[in-house]
Amino acid sequence: MPAPEEYRFTKIDDAIQRLAQVANDLSKILAVHEQRIIQQEKTADNITDLVEKRREELEEKIKTIYETIKKEDTLIFSETKKLGEKISSIEKMIWIATGAGSVVGYLISVGINYLKR
């Protein structure tokens, strides 16, 4: 049997070797976790950039849609105004025709009454 002092040193050496192995294993685990964190940060940055890009694209599309609606609104207003003018013109012609018809009818009735005498 080894001397008690040697036995203690052997135990201390074994403990030191085990602690060194645990420290080495912990270093490997930390390195792996650090790589994962770095990869997740890169992924988060990529997602943030992608979201920002999509937001800008959406804003541009909304702006385009708004401008298109504005142009269409102006066109519709213009066409409505033209149709209103045409309807007014047609109404004027109807009133003129009605008035002329009334005058012609009156003249015919006066003429018939004149001829009957």
Secondary structure, DSSP 8 states (H G I E B T S, - for coil): ---HHHHHHHHHHHHHHHHHHHHHHHHHHHHHHHHHHHHHHHHHHHHHHHHHHHHHHHHHHHHHHHHHHHHHHHHHHHHHHHHHHHHHHHHHHHHHHHHHHHHHHHHHHHHHHHHH-
